[in-house]
Amino acid sequence: MKNNKNSFIYQLDGKPPLNTAILLGLQHVLAMFVGNVTPIIIISGMLKLPIDQKAFLIQSAMLVSGVVSLIQCYPIGPVGARLPIIMGTSFGFLPVCLAIASKYGLAGVLGATMIGGIFQVILGFFLKHLRKYFPPLITGIVLVSIGLSLVATGMKYFAGGVGAPDFGSSANLLLGTTVLLIILILKHFTKGITSMSSVLIALIVGYLIAIPMGKINFTSVANASWFAFPIPLKYGIEFHFDAILSILIMFVISTVETVGNTCGIVSGGLGREATDREVSGAVIADGLGSSFAALFNVLPNTSYGQNVGLITMTKIINRFSIATGAVFLLITGLFPKVGAIIAVMPASVLGGAAVLMFSMMVVSGINQITEEPLAGRNTTIFAVSIGLGVGFSLVPGASQNFPHLFKMLFEGSGVAVATLVAILLNIVLPKDEVEETVSSEINEESAL
């Protein structure tokens, strides 16, 4: 490779010019920005938190994302992968966190997250023995159940947000539809940065359109301070066994997701397999990052798949460049006005993007499930797990006579139920003859 300033961006430890690194880092921030703040906005809305507190949580989420991403790039001991992994607030935990918050408030969510993060750190040291239990079929079912559980939430935002006096009005539906159409146009009729940042651009346009419609009040933005450090444990912390049990399942899934993203970055950017040290470090940082997130009042963190896709597409693996984006996230987490500007975004504007993002999770899950033939045993596992998971979430009264300990698992999103059933059936049900033949052939090829 030629030794010029552009070649450094394709090297893991290269040092490209700062202006080049900043542009590449901001590109990664644009790819994950919306996903990082959306779960915070949604759970704040469900808890009916005032604008200033919503802005505070957004500020905290940005700070946490920046800090943990930097640790992934530049590890501290065993914590971190030494890879350009961007971390952010996880969508996957949102259904379970909403269920916990409805029962115990944000303090209950933070307590469960704190313990769950520690649990994930432990998992980081035993990955070799756990990965075989999470083939694409299982991770795909989890994604499908998460997406299905969130679609209704996205649609409520699309219509203006639950409790809004103009819920379902033509103005709200028009705003949501406009955002959705802009995303589709930019995503499929443009290339480069506009295509990759289609969601962010659409939200900005929808935001600007909402101003003359009188849907945004900037009073809270004017009152927000310019600089402030987020206050740890502002909402307190509570530990409830049923809440912890339900979220631990999602931390297992988050571990699998982080393993997949780490392997994807190494394979797509460096053309080799990820080492045990890289995978373990990534998962440990994921767990400690989530506990750190709980300390600063926000939901669990995880590695972001869209950034993995960006690295795979561009082959820009340089961690110094991606770290500049992490620094930008960290800096924005120190300026409350940034959070306040995001917090006043109309629900229908966010809903236009949320409906698509949540539905895409379902599609992504289906793609994983169909990596193997969806027939016989796989069909049974898919049908039973989704049927019970979605069924219990749609009819929460069905679990009213369950012991208190298990109610949290069956009520709410249904994600935990679908996950547990899928894992259990995958272990118990015998493989079809075709699957056994394929497995035998793979083993023979490996031996050769």
Secondary structure in CASP SS format (residue, H / E / C, confidence):
PFRMAT SS
TARGET T0000
AUTHOR 0000-0000-0000
METHOD secondary structure of the structure
MODEL  1
M C 1.00
K C 1.00
N C 1.00
N C 1.00
K C 1.00
N C 1.00
S H 1.00
F H 1.00
I H 1.00
Y H 1.00
Q C 1.00
L C 1.00
D C 1.00
G C 1.00
K C 1.00
P C 1.00
P C 1.00
L H 1.00
N H 1.00
T H 1.00
A H 1.00
I H 1.00
L H 1.00
L H 1.00
G H 1.00
L H 1.00
Q H 1.00
H H 1.00
V H 1.00
L H 1.00
A H 1.00
M H 1.00
F H 1.00
V H 1.00
G H 1.00
N H 1.00
V H 1.00
T H 1.00
P H 1.00
I H 1.00
I H 1.00
I H 1.00
I H 1.00
S H 1.00
G H 1.00
M H 1.00
L C 1.00
K C 1.00
L C 1.00
P C 1.00
I H 1.00
D H 1.00
Q H 1.00
K H 1.00
A H 1.00
F H 1.00
L H 1.00
I H 1.00
Q H 1.00
S H 1.00
A H 1.00
M H 1.00
L H 1.00
V H 1.00
S H 1.00
G H 1.00
V H 1.00
V H 1.00
S H 1.00
L H 1.00
I H 1.00
Q H 1.00
C H 1.00
Y C 1.00
P C 1.00
I E 1.00
G C 1.00
P C 1.00
V E 1.00
G C 1.00
A C 1.00
R C 1.00
L C 1.00
P C 1.00
I C 1.00
I C 1.00
M E 1.00
G E 1.00
T E 1.00
S C 1.00
F C 1.00
G C 1.00
F C 1.00
L H 1.00
P H 1.00
V H 1.00
C H 1.00
L H 1.00
A H 1.00
I H 1.00
A H 1.00
S H 1.00
K H 1.00
Y H 1.00
G H 1.00
L H 1.00
A H 1.00
G H 1.00
V H 1.00
L H 1.00
G H 1.00
A H 1.00
T H 1.00
M H 1.00
I H 1.00
G H 1.00
G H 1.00
I H 1.00
F H 1.00
Q H 1.00
V H 1.00
I H 1.00
L H 1.00
G C 1.00
F C 1.00
F C 1.00
L H 1.00
K H 1.00
H H 1.00
L H 1.00
R H 1.00
K H 1.00
Y H 1.00
F C 1.00
P C 1.00
P H 1.00
L H 1.00
I H 1.00
T H 1.00
G H 1.00
I H 1.00
V H 1.00
L H 1.00
V H 1.00
S H 1.00
I H 1.00
G H 1.00
L H 1.00
S H 1.00
L H 1.00
V H 1.00
A H 1.00
T H 1.00
G H 1.00
M H 1.00
K H 1.00
Y H 1.00
F H 1.00
A C 1.00
G C 1.00
G C 1.00
V C 1.00
G C 1.00
A C 1.00
P C 1.00
D C 1.00
F C 1.00
G C 1.00
S C 1.00
S H 1.00
A H 1.00
N H 1.00
L H 1.00
L H 1.00
L H 1.00
G H 1.00
T H 1.00
T H 1.00
V H 1.00
L H 1.00
L H 1.00
I H 1.00
I H 1.00
L H 1.00
I H 1.00
L H 1.00
K H 1.00
H H 1.00
F H 1.00
T C 1.00
K C 1.00
G C 1.00
I H 1.00
T H 1.00
S H 1.00
M H 1.00
S C 1.00
S H 1.00
V H 1.00
L H 1.00
I H 1.00
A H 1.00
L H 1.00
I H 1.00
V H 1.00
G H 1.00
Y H 1.00
L H 1.00
I H 1.00
A H 1.00
I C 1.00
P C 1.00
M C 1.00
G C 1.00
K C 1.00
I C 1.00
N C 1.00
F C 1.00
T H 1.00
S H 1.00
V H 1.00
A H 1.00
N H 1.00
A C 1.00
S C 1.00
W C 1.00
F C 1.00
A C 1.00
F C 1.00
P C 1.00
I C 1.00
P C 1.00
L C 1.00
K C 1.00
Y C 1.00
G C 1.00
I C 1.00
E C 1.00
F C 1.00
H C 1.00
F H 1.00
D H 1.00
A H 1.00
I H 1.00
L H 1.00
S H 1.00
I H 1.00
L H 1.00
I H 1.00
M H 1.00
F H 1.00
V H 1.00
I H 1.00
S H 1.00
T H 1.00
V H 1.00
E H 1.00
T H 1.00
V H 1.00
G H 1.00
N H 1.00
T H 1.00
C H 1.00
G H 1.00
I H 1.00
V H 1.00
S H 1.00
G H 1.00
G H 1.00
L H 1.00
G C 1.00
R C 1.00
E C 1.00
A C 1.00
T C 1.00
D H 1.00
R H 1.00
E H 1.00
V H 1.00
S H 1.00
G H 1.00
A H 1.00
V H 1.00
I H 1.00
A H 1.00
D H 1.00
G H 1.00
L H 1.00
G H 1.00
S H 1.00
S H 1.00
F H 1.00
A H 1.00
A H 1.00
L H 1.00
F C 1.00
N C 1.00
V C 1.00
L C 1.00
P C 1.00
N E 1.00
T E 1.00
S E 1.00
Y C 1.00
G H 1.00
Q H 1.00
N H 1.00
V H 1.00
G H 1.00
L H 1.00
I H 1.00
T H 1.00
M H 1.00
T H 1.00
K C 1.00
I C 1.00
I C 1.00
N C 1.00
R H 1.00
F H 1.00
S H 1.00
I H 1.00
A H 1.00
T H 1.00
G H 1.00
A H 1.00
V H 1.00
F H 1.00
L H 1.00
L H 1.00
I H 1.00
T H 1.00
G C 1.00
L C 1.00
F C 1.00
P H 1.00
K H 1.00
V H 1.00
G H 1.00
A H 1.00
I H 1.00
I H 1.00
A H 1.00
V C 1.00
M C 1.00
P C 1.00
A H 1.00
S H 1.00
V H 1.00
L H 1.00
G H 1.00
G H 1.00
A H 1.00
A H 1.00
V H 1.00
L H 1.00
M H 1.00
F H 1.00
S H 1.00
M H 1.00
M H 1.00
V H 1.00
V H 1.00
S H 1.00
G H 1.00
I H 1.00
N H 1.00
Q H 1.00
I H 1.00
T C 1.00
E C 1.00
E C 1.00
P C 1.00
L C 1.00
A C 1.00
G C 1.00
R H 1.00
N H 1.00
T H 1.00
T H 1.00
I H 1.00
F H 1.00
A H 1.00
V H 1.00
S H 1.00
I H 1.00
G H 1.00
L H 1.00
G H 1.00
V H 1.00
G H 1.00
F H 1.00
S H 1.00
L H 1.00
V C 1.00
P H 1.00
G H 1.00
A H 1.00
S H 1.00
Q C 1.00
N C 1.00
F C 1.00
P C 1.00
H H 1.00
L H 1.00
F H 1.00
K H 1.00
M H 1.00
L H 1.00
F H 1.00
E C 1.00
G C 1.00
S C 1.00
G C 1.00
V H 1.00
A H 1.00
V H 1.00
A H 1.00
T H 1.00
L H 1.00
V H 1.00
A H 1.00
I H 1.00
L H 1.00
L H 1.00
N H 1.00
I H 1.00
V H 1.00
L C 1.00
P C 1.00
K C 1.00
D C 1.00
E H 1.00
V H 1.00
E H 1.00
E H 1.00
T H 1.00
V H 1.00
S H 1.00
S H 1.00
E H 1.00
I H 1.00
N H 1.00
E H 1.00
E H 1.00
S H 1.00
A H 1.00
L C 1.00
END
